[in-house]
Amino acid sequence: MFAIERHPVSDSVRAQALVNNEQYQQLYQRSINDPDGFWREQAASLDWFAPWHTLTESNFQEGQAAWFIGGKLNVTHNCIDRHLATRADQVAIIWEGDDPHESAHITYRQLHDKVCRLANALKARGVEKGHRVCIYMPMVPEAAYAMLACARIGAIHSVVFGGFSPDALRDRILDADCTCVITADEGLRGAKRIPLKNNVDQALKDCPNVHTTLVVQRTEGDIAWHAERDIWYHDAVRAMPSNCPAEPMDSEDPLFILYTSGSTGTPKGVLHTTGGYLLGASLTFKYVFDYKDGEIYWCTADVGWITGHSYIVYGPLANGATTLMFEGVPNYPDTSRFWQVIDKHQVNIFYTAPTAIRALMRDGEAPVKKTSRASLRLLGSVGEPINPEAWEWYYHVVGDTRCPIVDTWWQTETGAIMISPLPGATDLKPGSATRPFFGVQPVLLDEQGQEIDGAGSGVLAIKASWPSQIRSVYGDHQRLIDTYFSAYPGYYFTGDGARRDEDGYYWITGRVDDVLNVSGHRIGTAEVESALVLHDAVAEAAVVGYPHDVKGQGIYAYVTPMAGIEPSAALEDELRQLVSKEIGSFAKPDLLQWAPALPKTRSGKIMRRILRKIACNELDNLGDTSTLADEGVVNSLIDARHNR
Ligand code: 6R9
């Protein structure tokens, strides 16, 4: 067992930090005891076109949340225009290409110009306030322009991660009824080309309502052209005026939809609105990263995920920060790339995922140590629990024992960071996300749904609404209520389990539902199962997670073939391809086991608990098997597992 050492806040970090521990305690207490006063002060950090009159109206039973009611604002006015008086020539976005010789710097003035032109181009194509625009892009600055151009005119963006397959893209376009898609000819990652426009063409065969596709020319690769709907991005913006008024939006007008996986059914379109989301992203960015004017900040996420939305685009830009956007991958041209980029652009704050750290750890210290990293001041972690070994390596090797690590727990649904250290305030314990952010009231619930006091373990829930909370599941409000507000009435249910220690620190232990976290990607086991059973040769499939050294969790699929079908390596391969086609290659099973039958209860329910134990090789303690319809099934699965 790895001994967990406490890392106190150093004097030098405390001296230059925004808040120390006392100030954190005071501000936190105030945010809970006097929310009106606290949020009135914090909301003044944004520019409002019209003031709000009511702080919040929320009701967890009905899944209702509204914040800063009556207020009018525009996200891009806050992220761009208001900075022009003081920082027009400051760099807003540093773009680092896949190729280490390619980079670009975009100032706030240039960002204003780019976003306004694109906003005007969207308008010229008939996109209006409230329309949905799908963004399926590589990590190029145009992805940020596209999000911001939508926000400028009040269109709702739905960014779909570029790793999703054409089928997954189609489903998301249809669910949100998008009428416009912004994409690129191809993406470029680790010198490999990703056929984005081709994928869009395939997806759009079933999407008659899409009238426009704007195509960024990234690689000049060969693509098909549909003149009735395709336009080159550069042609569309060229003749447009470089000014476009920022649409005054209601605080509760939708800003974006982002699809995420749950334990059942198809992915949900998580809906976020304008005022509360922006304030949540902006405030957490400022305090958690302890951001100081002029610093260079780099978050390695993809804009296709919530981390990219809140902490590459909206949070940093709302603070007038310089945000770095990286097109490539950590191991191209070699595994020193992250650290080289840090030196090249003099990055001060670096925010990445445990899976990346674990992958780079395998290569040893040399690729890190041949770089300086002297500019680094703060490190961050997000997406999954960080194991203490990876934490210590990140701290000692990457951060040279100098930089605090903020382990930030949050979700697509929470919009912004919920539990995290503040660098000047919180002593660190490797593996713990530590304490709640201002205004956040986490609780641990036992099996009866009762709150656990003091130290203990339970499911993690949130007791009261917070500004950047999910507002709805797009097109299906009942699903919001069923998923988050029904299991434990009166609470927001996170889907995670957690432990609280004697210092009140939270330790997230992982999902308690059927959601996997594979390299930081959230994948519903039900989605993978649905893909597998589409194959004619498959009678039934059950998917569970198992511990994976680099990915955190790997995907373990049990597949029962149709009667008369002989399992084979070729068939296994076909099934993997099918998952790749239905979802994306990141969701392919790591291990596939042919199962003559699955363990079921007498009422026919698959006993996933047992399948999980077999996948994890925890065979000594299978738990209660008395409800099994046929114990022989379990023994045959165990035998097969042992034979692999
Ligand atoms: C931001 C993001 C959310 C799920 C969440 C939890 C896991 C995220 C974590 C963490 C432990 C952390 N998670 N951050 N677990 N420690 N610091 O990742 O959003 O993609 O919606 O995933 O990720 O299980 O419930 P999302």
Residues whose N, C-alpha, C, O or C-beta is under 5 A from the ligand:
A	BS01	6R9	I306 S381 V382 G383 E384 P385 I386 D407 T408 W409 W410 Q411 T412 A433 T494 D496 I508 G510 R511 G520 R522
